[in-house]
Amino acid sequence: MEHFLSNDCTPEWNLCQDAGRSFAEGTAALACKYPEKTDLIEVWHSRFDETMRGPIEGAVEILAELRDRGVPLYGLTNWSAETFPVGRRRFEFFT
């Protein structure tokens, strides 16, 4: 896995995803370069939810307290428009 993430799905490749490139475009570009690894490359998106560890301990409680006090709440992530819905489904605190 470490070799794959360091040499194939590199941080530079992922940065392009963070900058707004779709998973379809990113997967296609990488699959052209590494056709023998297409199945592994496609897993990046299909199993994205497994890369999210979970809420930061204590942060959800603070968020709830702020909400209960009527403080306007906003969120900022580097998730793409394709992956943000995955986080919303997985984490109740987004509601």
Secondary structure, 3 states (H helix, E strand, C coil): CHHHHHHCCCHHHHHHHHCCCCHHHHHHHHHHHCHHHHHHHHHHHHCHHHHCCCCCCCHHHHHHHHHHCCCCCCCCCCCCCCCHHHHHHHCHHHC
